[in-house]
């Protein structure tokens, strides 16, 4: 079941939309900051981190650890997504 999820087109589209939305949220940060906006952006940051962490877990379970590690993109995505 996890293999089907992590290889489905809909799942990849959803993750890519989350990446775009996260990029927009990161671009909204400015100095000096508005406290209300900063609080909302902090919440969005936590939500996106959780989404990307769950994506990582689904891929590791679905593909298996060995296949997951063999693909350089997965390693890169893991380092960037959880950093």
Secondary structure, DSSP 8 states (H G I E B T S, - for coil): -HHHHHH-HHHHHHHHHHHHHHHHHHHT--SS--HHHHHHHHHHHHHHHHHHHHHHHHHHHHH-HHHHHH-HHHHHHHHHHH-
